[in-house]
Amino acid sequence: MSMAASQRRSAWWTRMLFGTASAGPAVDVALLVMRIALAWIFIDYGAAKLFGAFPGAGPHGIHQTAIYMSQGPHLRPGEFFAVLAGLIEFGGGIAMALGLCTRLAGFALFGDMVMAMITVTWATGFNPTTSPPGYQLNLAIAGLALAAALIGAGRFSTDALIARALRRRRTPVRTD
């Protein structure tokens, strides 16, 4: 592979991981609010799955989550899916809060919510009054996570800091 092709591939990966596009201060603030809301929700659910934190956010702790995963949505081995969901939700929530690898975190969280809809809430339908509730919350959160993945984190993020630092590093310094 040529040096130019290697540099193009590296630039593409950098844009995919840390790329942010600013459409003005209002959009950047809206993206920050969206990321914080997603972070709050996913950190809560992920911490409940992994550590048993935040009562009311589903099964408490990895053991109960593993039992639920194997019995409710029939995902086996339950321990694997409990850890996977917990790490995606907790880690993705932290990444959203920091605006770090937001596109990657957004796609992971979107996939997590699609799996939750397919395996847990789809049978209930779009109905908030049933027990368990329907998939309307999963759908809304999945939409926000996908928006974050497609748009990026905005100006107020770690991704933007990294992108600026990488651009400065690539710009040759002229010594005339």
Summary of the structure (lengths in Angstrom):
residues: 176
radius of gyration: 19.1
end to end distance: 33.1
largest distance: 72.2
contacts: 560
relative contact order: 0.15
helix: 72%
strand: 0%
